[in-house]
Amino acid sequence: MKRRIVYTLPVLWCLLLVTAVFAQAQYRTGWEPAPPPDTTRAGVEPTDPTGPDRFPNLWSLDIMISNDGFGLGGFYRRSFTHDLSGFISLSVSESKDEREFEYIDPYYGISYTPGKLNRFLVIPLMVGVQYRLFREDIVETFRPYLNAGVGPTMIYMAPYVQFVEYAEGQIGAEQVEFFKSLGKGQPHYTVGGFVGFGANFGTERSNIFGVNFRYYITHLYGEGLPSLYNGYNGEVSATKKNFGGFVICLNIGIAV
């Protein structure tokens, strides 16, 4: 009999405890999260994961995609407030004349662009601001923002073809290999800028992954740079002044 009582009492206590917890849960209006660990210590305020003092510095690699091709860049960003930050960026991307048409030789597998005279590389050094949107209304895994930048831009023009004279007295154009053409190029300078919007994703604030949609405004004043030539007489047939356009930029970086 005593042994049965000893076994029965713990069971009754467990049933009473479960009943009490269940009864208390019926009167709760919602889930009440536990306080952050920092609040349990007197005189210590909880850490704000969105605060600029947590990860104020950001270094990032940019992978740029546009109708003209691909580009690479990098930027440094410094947070000033919860929503406002400043940045400086440098990138290199290719620019083409919109009248170009690239072909692939089916026999040799070599790509070429008839009538193309010069290659163009756009190298902007931008200083700008970034403003985060809806910080208090959207979850931390999706952080949208607006950004804009302005700064000096170098347009590097390198020859795509070189004209040679054949034995018969005829003049022809031979394509110049990319890296060889860079040594024969010339820089030209202007001022450019961009406006854009984007978002960073993920819960880990120290590792950044995001996408940024930008529209660049890069205009070269004057007569422009020669871009195309006439295949019959070798004379310049078109020039290029506008080196901007729409760009999709993928950001991969680390915040410290």
C-alpha positions as CSV (number, residue, x, y, z in Angstrom):
1,M,0.0,0.0,0.0
2,K,2.8,2.5,0.9
3,R,4.6,1.6,-2.2
4,R,1.5,2.3,-4.3
5,I,1.1,5.8,-2.6
6,V,4.8,6.6,-3.3
7,Y,4.3,5.9,-7.0
8,T,1.0,7.7,-7.3
9,L,2.0,11.1,-5.7
10,P,4.6,12.1,-8.5
11,V,2.0,11.2,-11.1
12,L,-0.6,13.5,-9.4
13,W,1.9,16.3,-9.2
14,C,2.7,16.1,-12.9
15,L,-1.0,16.1,-13.8
16,L,-1.6,19.2,-11.6
17,L,1.4,21.0,-13.2
18,V,0.2,20.3,-16.7
19,T,-3.3,21.4,-15.8
20,A,-2.0,24.7,-14.4
21,V,0.1,25.5,-17.4
22,F,-2.8,24.7,-19.8
23,A,-5.2,26.8,-17.8
24,Q,-2.7,29.8,-17.8
25,A,-2.2,29.5,-21.6
26,Q,-6.0,29.8,-22.2
27,Y,-5.9,33.4,-20.8
28,R,-2.9,34.6,-22.8
29,T,-3.6,37.0,-25.6
30,G,-0.5,36.1,-27.6
31,W,3.0,34.8,-27.4
32,E,5.3,36.7,-25.1
33,P,9.0,36.3,-26.0
34,A,11.6,36.0,-23.4
35,P,13.6,39.2,-22.7
36,P,17.0,39.5,-24.5
37,P,19.9,38.2,-22.4
38,D,21.4,41.7,-22.1
39,T,18.3,43.0,-20.3
40,T,18.7,40.5,-17.4
41,R,21.8,42.4,-16.3
42,A,21.2,45.7,-14.4
43,G,22.5,48.8,-16.2
44,V,23.0,47.1,-19.6
45,E,20.7,48.0,-22.5
46,P,19.8,45.4,-25.2
47,T,21.8,45.4,-28.3
48,D,20.1,46.8,-31.4
49,P,20.9,44.5,-34.4
50,T,20.0,47.4,-36.8
51,G,22.1,50.0,-35.1
52,P,24.9,51.7,-37.0
53,D,27.3,51.0,-34.2
54,R,27.0,47.2,-34.6
55,F,28.4,46.9,-38.1
56,P,29.3,50.5,-39.2
57,N,31.8,49.5,-41.9
58,L,31.0,47.5,-45.0
59,W,33.3,46.2,-47.8
60,S,31.6,44.7,-50.8
61,L,32.4,43.2,-54.2
62,D,30.1,44.3,-57.1
63,I,29.2,42.0,-60.1
64,M,27.7,44.2,-62.7
65,I,25.4,43.0,-65.6
66,S,24.1,45.2,-68.4
67,N,23.3,45.0,-72.1
68,D,26.9,46.0,-72.8
69,G,28.3,43.0,-70.9
70,F,29.8,42.4,-67.5
71,G,31.8,44.5,-65.0
72,L,33.4,44.3,-61.6
73,G,33.7,46.8,-58.8
74,G,33.9,47.3,-55.1
75,F,32.8,49.9,-52.6
76,Y,33.2,50.9,-49.0
77,R,30.1,52.0,-47.0
78,R,30.0,53.8,-43.6
79,S,26.8,54.0,-41.5
80,F,25.9,57.3,-39.9
81,T,22.5,56.6,-38.5
82,H,20.0,53.7,-38.5
83,D,18.9,54.6,-42.0
84,L,21.5,56.8,-43.6
85,S,25.0,55.8,-44.8
86,G,27.6,57.1,-47.2
87,F,29.8,55.2,-49.6
88,I,32.6,55.4,-52.1
89,S,32.8,53.0,-55.1
90,L,35.1,52.1,-58.0
91,S,34.1,49.9,-60.9
92,V,35.2,48.8,-64.4
93,S,32.7,47.8,-67.1
94,E,32.5,47.5,-70.8
95,S,30.4,49.8,-73.0
96,K,29.4,49.2,-76.6
97,D,27.8,51.1,-79.4
98,E,24.1,50.2,-79.6
99,R,24.4,49.8,-83.3
100,E,26.9,46.9,-83.0
101,F,26.1,43.4,-84.0
102,E,28.3,40.5,-82.9
103,Y,28.7,37.4,-85.1
104,I,30.3,34.0,-84.6
105,D,32.2,32.4,-87.4
106,P,30.7,28.9,-87.7
107,Y,33.9,27.4,-89.1
108,Y,36.5,28.8,-86.6
109,G,34.2,29.6,-83.7
110,I,35.6,33.1,-83.4
111,S,33.3,36.0,-82.5
112,Y,33.7,39.3,-84.4
113,T,31.8,42.6,-84.8
114,P,31.8,44.0,-88.4
115,G,32.5,47.7,-88.5
116,K,33.6,48.0,-84.9
117,L,36.5,50.4,-84.5
118,N,37.2,50.8,-80.7
119,R,36.5,49.2,-77.4
120,F,35.4,51.3,-74.4
121,L,35.9,50.7,-70.7
122,V,34.0,52.9,-68.3
123,I,35.7,53.4,-64.9
124,P,33.7,55.7,-62.5
125,L,34.8,56.7,-59.1
126,M,31.5,57.5,-57.2
127,V,30.8,59.1,-53.9
128,G,27.2,58.9,-52.7
129,V,24.6,58.2,-50.0
130,Q,22.3,55.3,-49.2
131,Y,19.0,55.5,-47.4
132,R,17.2,52.5,-45.9
133,L,13.4,52.2,-46.4
134,F,10.7,50.9,-44.1
135,R,13.1,49.8,-41.3
136,E,10.4,49.6,-38.7
137,D,7.8,48.0,-41.0
138,I,9.6,45.2,-42.8
139,V,11.4,42.1,-41.4
140,E,15.1,42.2,-41.1
141,T,15.6,39.5,-43.7
142,F,14.6,42.0,-46.4
143,R,16.2,45.5,-46.2
144,P,15.3,47.8,-49.1
145,Y,17.1,51.1,-49.8
146,L,17.6,53.9,-52.2
147,N,21.0,55.1,-53.3
148,A,22.7,57.7,-55.5
149,G,26.2,58.6,-56.4
150,V,28.2,61.1,-58.5
151,G,31.9,61.5,-59.4
152,P,34.6,61.6,-62.0
153,T,34.5,59.0,-64.8
154,M,37.2,57.8,-67.1
155,I,36.3,56.4,-70.6
156,Y,39.2,54.3,-71.8
157,M,39.2,53.8,-75.6
158,A,41.3,50.9,-77.0
159,P,41.4,49.9,-80.6
160,Y,39.3,46.9,-81.7
161,V,40.9,46.7,-85.1
162,Q,44.0,48.0,-86.8
163,F,44.3,48.8,-90.5
164,V,47.0,47.1,-92.5
165,E,48.0,47.4,-96.2
166,Y,48.3,44.2,-98.2
167,A,50.7,43.5,-101.0
168,E,48.0,44.3,-103.6
169,G,47.7,47.8,-102.3
170,Q,44.4,47.1,-100.6
171,I,43.7,48.1,-97.0
172,G,42.1,45.7,-94.6
173,A,41.2,45.6,-90.9
174,E,42.6,43.0,-88.5
175,Q,41.1,42.4,-85.0
176,V,43.5,43.4,-82.1
177,E,43.7,41.0,-79.2
178,F,42.0,42.4,-76.0
179,F,45.1,42.8,-73.8
180,K,47.3,44.1,-76.6
181,S,44.7,46.7,-77.4
182,L,44.8,48.0,-73.8
183,G,48.4,49.0,-74.2
184,K,47.4,51.1,-77.2
185,G,44.4,52.9,-75.6
186,Q,43.8,56.5,-74.6
187,P,41.8,57.8,-71.6
188,H,39.1,60.4,-71.8
189,Y,37.4,62.1,-68.7
190,T,34.0,63.3,-67.8
191,V,31.6,63.4,-64.8
192,G,28.9,60.8,-64.2
193,G,26.4,59.7,-61.7
194,F,23.7,57.1,-61.0
195,V,20.4,56.6,-59.1
196,G,19.2,53.3,-57.9
197,F,17.2,51.1,-55.5
198,G,18.0,47.7,-54.1
199,A,17.8,45.4,-51.1
200,N,20.0,43.3,-48.8
201,F,18.8,39.8,-47.8
202,G,19.4,37.3,-45.0
203,T,19.5,37.3,-41.2
204,E,23.2,37.4,-40.8
205,R,24.1,41.1,-40.7
206,S,27.9,40.7,-40.9
207,N,27.7,38.9,-44.3
208,I,26.0,41.0,-47.0
209,F,24.2,39.7,-50.0
210,G,22.0,42.0,-52.1
211,V,21.0,43.3,-55.5
212,N,21.0,46.9,-56.7
213,F,19.3,48.2,-59.8
214,R,21.0,51.4,-61.1
215,Y,20.7,53.8,-63.9
216,Y,24.0,55.5,-64.8
217,I,24.2,58.9,-66.5
218,T,27.6,59.2,-68.2
219,H,27.8,61.7,-71.0
220,L,31.0,62.7,-72.9
221,Y,30.8,66.2,-74.2
222,G,32.1,67.3,-77.6
223,E,32.0,65.3,-80.8
224,G,32.2,61.9,-79.0
225,L,34.5,59.0,-79.6
226,P,34.7,57.0,-82.8
227,S,33.0,53.7,-82.4
228,L,32.2,52.3,-85.9
229,Y,33.9,52.5,-89.4
230,N,32.8,52.0,-92.9
231,G,34.0,48.7,-94.2
232,Y,34.4,50.0,-97.8
233,N,36.6,53.0,-97.2
234,G,37.8,52.7,-93.6
235,E,36.4,56.1,-92.6
236,V,34.6,56.7,-89.2
237,S,30.9,56.1,-89.6
238,A,29.6,56.6,-86.0
239,T,30.7,58.2,-82.8
240,K,29.6,57.5,-79.2
241,K,28.8,60.1,-76.5
242,N,26.5,58.3,-74.0
243,F,28.2,55.6,-71.9
244,G,25.5,55.2,-69.3
245,G,22.5,52.9,-69.0
246,F,20.7,50.4,-66.9
247,V,22.8,48.1,-64.7
248,I,22.0,45.2,-62.4
249,C,24.5,45.0,-59.6
250,L,25.0,42.0,-57.3
251,N,26.6,42.9,-53.9
252,I,28.6,40.4,-51.9
253,G,30.4,41.7,-48.9
254,I,31.3,41.7,-45.2
255,A,30.4,44.2,-42.5
256,V,32.8,44.9,-39.6
